Amino acid sequence: MLSRVLGAVFGGGLIAAVQVTGAEAYFADSPDFALRGGAAAATLQLELGPVEQAIRDQLADLAGEDALGQRDVEGVIAFYQTRSYEPAWTADGKLTADALAIIDRLASADADGLDPSVYHTPDTSLGLRSSAEAVVLAQADILLSVAIAAHAREAYAGRIDPRTISPDIDLAPHYPDPTAAVLSVANADDPVATLDGFNPTHAGYLSLRAELARVRSEDTEERIVVPEGPMLRLGDEDERIAILRTRLDLPVAGDEAAIVFDEELVSAVRDFQSAVGLVTDGIVGPNTLGALNGPSVDPEAEIIANMERWRWAPRDFGEFYVNVNVPEFMIRVFDEGGVIHETRVIVGLASNQTSIFSDEIEYIVVNPFWYVPASIIAAEYMPILRSDPGYFVRNNFDVFVRFDGAVQQVDPYRINWSMVSASMVSMRQRPGGGNALGQVKFIFPNRHAIYLHDTPTKNLFQRDVRSFSHGCIRVMNPMDFADALLSYIDGWDADGVAVLFGDRERQVNLDTHIPVHITYFTAVVDADGNVQFKNDIYGHSAAVRQRLGL
């Protein structure tokens, strides 16, 4: 049998860096572990076969190395109890064909961005030369069941609890039931396919899985990198232009024309910018250059970190849903897997991050009031109140102050603001021109107070990096978005919303709630099958890479 060095906690004892044989690493550190059971074992010998009895004996001292590992172990114990300790992966003194196929699949878990080394499996030569002893078969059987439970958990829910990465990631892991997971594999006609089924099936995940294989197989020296330098635009002459032409699959002449930024190159740059969601100005600035050259981090590590985040996402996004991908600064409406509308968005600053979570759009507010968050009042508006109270009159704000426990609306000119603290002040901006929320907002009630809305500040949508808000998501061309959104709701469209425009707040309740998923993917495979790496604006991806040791 294959000797291996394993570290695991079983029966309360730590086995670390000890030479062990086969499955023995997963059992208590006492030298007589094969002889445990006493009188109870002798009694059970009348009812159970040798391997069944050995399985029951070994389970008595089985323990996980952490809380999740213990959960897997308890599930495996329940799994064997449901089958009266009958072995699942051994028969006739050796591993079954299904067991061998599963061991082979677990060994290739790195194709899914997982770590195969954590799934301890039996030696595949077990019992080939001579029938293995009952206790060894029992250990091998249990060892593989624990590996299946661990793989099902990590493939389904990921290796990291997303809430430990950032308080702004509001996604709780949904771990599969380990007993049901092992049962499903054991009872399947195709156990390997069933094991594979714990991985995400989203198109975004599957495309990254394929890209991971491609990146691992390519010659990294063949990657074309355009050197950093000044911006490149129409008419410029620069030695880097020949490299840029090669990068964009344009012919490179063997004369001075090769270093001139001509109309053909402008068109190719614009096509590239459009494909990756940048402003299509035909100029190679820092953002375009970064997109051309790929991420500054290892692409393989970045892809794996994104595959991990796909495991945090809901398995079913819905037939019709909205997706905001924060690092892309884009919102898309999907119907039966296809994009029916997409447009740019503005998301939160790094200091006021847009939270990552899923919810449902329940209603639309037309001509909204903007109720100013307390944080904005304290940080931004109190200094303005003290220096220019007329700002709030000119911009249609109602200002309220709490005096002696009673809240009163006040004239900003008539208050000595040096005597008022921010905690005493509340304010709202009335509907109409200049309102910070524009003419419409889309509400999915959540504890983060985040929603989608219009904005009067349209020029910021022309920026490549669009993180300017206090956390809410500003939508470019919101009425086009509303039209796409309401195509799923009978009796409503953008025109029906537009007739409500005016100076009075109106609410449109949606009979059918629409799922909205706010995601954070920095590696995205486009429609042409090319991976695009986005700025890690909040550092979530870097934190995931660090936790995964990438």
N, C-alpha and C positions, 0 to 999 in steps of 0.2 A: 504494500500500500504506500501511497505517497505521503511522506512526512512533510508537515508544514508547521510554520510558526504562526500561531494565532494569538490574539489577545481578546479575551471576552470575560464577562462576569457571569458566573453560574453558581447557584447555591450560595451566593453571598461571597464567594472567593474569587479573587482575580487571578486569571491565568494569563501571564504576559511573558512573551519571549521565551516560551518553553517548547521544546521539540515534542510534538505530539503526532499521533498516527491517525490518518483518516479523520473521522468525525469526533474524535475524543476531545478536541479543543472546546467543544460546546457543553461539556459536562463537568460536574464538580471536581475539585482538585484533590479529593481523597484518593489514595491509591487503590482502594477496593471498590471503586464506583460500579464495577460490573457485578458485584455481589450484593448490592443493596436490596432491601425489600423485606428481609426477616420473615416472620411468620406469615405476614400478609401476602408476601410473594409466593410462599409455599402453598398457601390456600388457592391463590389465583392460578397456580400451575395446573390445577385440575380443570379450570374453565377456559384458560387461554393457551394458545400455542406458544412455543418458545419465543418467537419474534414479537408476538403481541404482548407477552408478559414483559419482555425486555423493553419494549416501547413504553409500557406503563411505568416501569421502574425508573427509566431514564427521565421521563417527564416530571417525576416527583421533585427532581433537583434542578430543573431547567429554569434559568432566569436570564432576563435581558440586561444589556450593558448600559441602557439609559431608559428613560420613560417610554419612548417610542419603541425601543427594542423590547421592553417588557410587555408592551401592548401586543406586539407581534407574537411573543412567546405565549402569552395567555390565549391568543387566538389559535395558535397551533395546538395547544393543549386541548382546547375545546374541539378543534377539528378531529383529533384522534379519538376523543371521547364519543363523538357522534358516530364513529365507525368501529366502536368497540376495540380500539387500538390496532385495527388491521393496518398493515403497512400499505402505503400509497405508492411508493417508488421502488420497492424491491420485491422480487419474487424468485423462487428457485435458487436462492443463495446469491443473487447478484442484482444489479440495477436493471430496471426495465428499459425498454426502448424509449418510452416517453421520458423517463428520468434523464437518459443520456441526451435527448433532444433539448430538454429544458436546461441542462447544465451547459450545453453548447450555446444556447440563446443567452443565458445570463453572462457568459464569457464575452459576448459581443455587445453588452449594454452600453459600451462607450459610443456606439453608433447613435444612441439616443441622448448623448450628452451626460450619461450617468457614469458611475465608477464601478466597474465589474469587481474590483478587488474587495469590496465590502460584502459581496454575496458569497459567503463561504459554502462551498459545495463538496460533495464526496468525491473521492478518487474514482475516475471512470473505469479503472481496471479492477474495481472491487469485485471479487468472486469469479474472475475470469479463469484463473488457474485452478482454483478449488473453491468449493462453496464456503462463503464466509460464515463465521459464527453468528448466532442470533443477536448477541449484544452489539456486534459491529454493524450488522444489518439495521438494527434499531437506530443506532446513532446516525448512520447514513441517511435513513429515511427521515428522521427528525431534522437533521441538518438541512436537507433540501427543502423541507416544508418551511423552515424558518427563512431560508433564502428567498423562497417564493413570496412569502408574506412581506419581507423587507423590500423586495423589488416592486411588488404591487403598490406598496405605500409610496415609495419614492417616485415611481413612474407616474402615479396618479396625482399626487399632491406636492411633489418636489422634495428637495433635501433641506430646504430652509423654510422656517415659518416666516412668511413675508412681513408680518408685523414687527419682526425684530430688525428689519432693514431700515424702516422709517415709520414714525407715527403717522405720516401722511399716506401710507399704504394701508388701506382698510380692506384687506382680503384675508379672511380666516381660512386656514387650510382645511380641506375636507378629506380626511383619511378614509380609505375604504375599510370595511370591516375585515380584519385579517382572517377570521374563520371562513367567511363567505368567499374571500379571495382565493384561499388555498383550495376550498371545495370546488370552486368554479374551474380551476385549472385541473384538479384531479378528476373531475367528472366530464371534462370536455372531450369531444371527439378529436379536436386538434389543440392539445394543451399549449403549444408554442403560440399559436394565433391568439388564444385566450390571454396568455401572459402579455403578448404585444398589445392587446386591447386596453391595458391600463394606461398606456401612453396617450397623450392628447391626440385628437383626430382633426383638429382645426387645420385648415389649409395653410395658415401662417406657420404653424409648428412643422407640418410635413415639409414645407418648402425649405425651412431652416435645416431640417434633418438632412435633406438632399444636399443643401449647400455645405453643411459640415463635412459630408463625405467628399465633396468636390475640393474644398479647401485643403483637406488632409492629403489629397492625392496630387495637388498641383505643385509645380516647381516654383517656390516663392521667389527664386531669382528671376523668373520671367515677368514678374509684376512690374508694370511701367509706372514710374513715379515722376511726376512733373516737379522739378525743384522749386522751392519757395523763392519769392522775389516780388518785384512791383506788380501791380495790376496789369493785366494784358487786355487790350481792346483793339478795335478796328484801326488799322494803320500802323500799329506798333511793330517795331523790329526787335527781335530778341532771340538769342540762341535757343531758349526753352521752347519756342514755338514749334520747332521740328519735333520735339518730344511730345508736345501737346497734340500735334496732328497724328502722330503714331498712336497715342492713347485713345483718340477718337476715331481710329480706323480710317483716317484720310491719307491719301497718297502723299509722299514726301519727295519733292523734286530734288534733283542733285544740284541746285543752284541757289542763288540768294533768295529766290522766292520762297524757299522752304522756311525762312525765318521771318516772314511777313504775315501779320495777322490780317487775312483777307476776308471777303464776304462769305466764302465757302466755310471758313473756320467759324465765323460769327454764327452762321446757321447751325453748324454742328454743336457749338457750345449751347445755343438756345435749346436745341433738342435735348441735350443732356440735362440742362437745368430744369426743363419741363418734366423730364422723367423722374427727377429726384426731388421735385417740389420746391425748387428755388426760384427766385425772381428771374424771369427769362429776359435778361438785359444783354446777353451775349458777351458779357465782360467776365474775365476770369479773376475774381477777387478771392479773398481768404476762404469764404464759405464754399465757393465753387471749386477752388483748388483742393480743399479738404475732402469734398465729395469725390473728386476725381481720384485722389490718392488713397482713399479709404481711411479707416480709423487709425489713430495713433497707437492704439492697443492691438494686441494680437487678435486677428480676425477670428481665429478658432475659439479663443476664450470668450470673445464677445458674443459669438453665436451660441455657445453653450449657456452663457448667462441669460440670454434671451429665451432659450428653450426652457430653462428653469422657470422663468416668469410665465411662460405659456401654461405651465402646470398649475399656477396659482389661479388662472382664469376660470370662470364658469365653463363647464363642459358643453353646455348648450347655450349659445348666445341668443337663440330665438330665430324664428323664420324671418322676422322683420325687426331690425334693430339699428341703433345708432352707435357708432364707435368714434371716440375721440382718442387719437394716439398722441399723447402730449409731446414727445420729442420730435414728432413730425410736424406739429402745429397744424394738424388736419382733422377734419370731421368728415365722416362718411355715413351714408344711409345705405343699408344692405337689405335686399329683398331676395329671399331664397338663395343666398350665397353670392349674389352679384351686387356690385355697387351701382345704385341708381342716382346717387348724387354725392358730390364731394366738394368741399370748399375749405378755405383757410380759416384758422382760428387763432386767437391770442390767448395764451394761458398765463398762469401765475409766475411771478418772479421767483427766483430761487429762495428769496426771503419770505415769500407768501405763496407757497407751493399749491398747485392744483392737486387735490387728493386723488388717489388711484382707487377706484371702487366701481361697483355695478349697482344700478338701481332701475327705476322705471319712470319715464315721463308721464305725469298724471294730468297736467293741465298747462295751458298757455295763458299768460297775462299780457293783455294789450294795454298800451298807455300806462306802463307801470310807474308807481312810486319807487324811488330808490331810498331804502332805509339804510342810512350810512352805518357801517359797522363801527363798534366802539374803538377798535384798534386804529381805524383811519381817523376818527375824531381826535383821539389822543395824539397820534404821531404827526398828522398833517393839518387838521383843520383848526385845532386850538391856536396854533401860532397865527393862522390867517385871521381868526376871530379877533385876536388881540391887535393885529396890525391893520386889517382892512375888513371890518364887519360888513361893509357894503358889498363885498364879493358874494355873500349869501343872498342878498336881496337881488342882485343882478342875475344870479343863476338859479332863481326860483326855489330856494330852500326854505322849508319851515324849520325853525330852530326852537327847541324846547329846553327848559331848565327845571330841575327839581329843586324847589324851595320848601323847607319844612315838611318834607314827605309828599308834597303835591307837585305834579308836573304841570308847568304852564308854558304856553307858546309865548315867545318874547320877540320884541323888535331888536335885532342885533345891534342897532345904533344906541339903544338905551340901557345897555348893560355894561358894567365895569368888569370886563372879562378877566382882568388881573386878579379879581376876587373869586373867580369861578374855576373849579377843577373839572377836568375832562369827565370824571365819573358822574358829574351832575348834568351833563349835556347829552341830548339826543337830537337827531335831525333827520329830515327826509327831503328829497328833491322831488318836486311835483312833476307830473307828466308834461310833456311838451318838448319843444326844441332845446337841445343841449342836455337833456336828461342823460345821465351816465349809462342808463340801460337802453337807450334808444326807444324804439316804439314797441318792442315785444321781448318777452322772456319766456323760456321754456323750463318748467319746474319739475324736478324729481326730488321730492322732500328728502333731505338727508341731514345728518348731524354735522356735516361740514359746511352747511349753508352755501353750497356750490350749485350753480345753475348755468344754463346757456342763455345768452342775451345778445341783443343788438348793441351797437355803440355809435355815438356821433363821431368818434375819432377814427375815421376810415384810413388815414394815411399809413397807420402802423401795419396794416395788412400787407403793405408792399415790402416790408422787411423780411429778410431770410430767417432771422431768429426772432420769434414773436412771443417772448415771455415778458409781459409788461403789466399784467393785471394783479389784483390782490387775491387771486385764487379762482374766481369765476371765469367762465370761458366765453369770450366774445366771438361771435359768429359773423363772418363776412357774408353779405347778401342774405340776411336772415329770412327774407320772404321767399327766396328760392328754396332755402332749407325747409321752411314751413310747408311749402307746396309738396316737396318730396316726402316730408314726414306725414302730412295729412292725407297723402294718397292711400294710406292704409286705413284711414278712418272714413267710413261712409258719411256723406253729407257735408264734408268740410274740405276746403282747400285754402290756398293763400288769399284768394279774392274774398273769401268769407271772413277771413281775419282782417283784411285791409279795410273793409267797410266799418269796422269798429274803431278805426283810428280817430282820435280826438283828444279832448282834455280830461276825460274821465276814465279811471282805471276800470277795465273789464276783464273777466275771467272766462276762459273757454275750457270746460272740463272735457276730457277725452274718455269716451265710453270704453275704449280699449287702451290700456296702458302700453307704452312702447319701451322695451328694454333699452337702456343706455349703458355702455361699457366704456369707462375711462381707463385707458391702458397706458403702459410705459414700455414700448418696444423700440430699442435703438438699432436693431438689425431687422430690416424688412426686405423681403424679396419682392421685386416689382413684377408687373405683368409680363415683362420680357424675360423673367427668370434671373435677373441680376440682383445681387444683394446690395442694399443701400444702408450705410451706417449713419445714424443720426447722432446729434450732439447729446451727450449724457448731461442734460442741463441741471438735473437735481442730484447727480452722483449716485443714483440708485444702482445703476449697472456696475459701477466701480465697487460698490459695497457688496454686491452679489458675487462678483469675481473674487473679491478678497475672501469672502466666507467659503467659497468653493475651492479656494487655494489655486486659482487660475492666474 
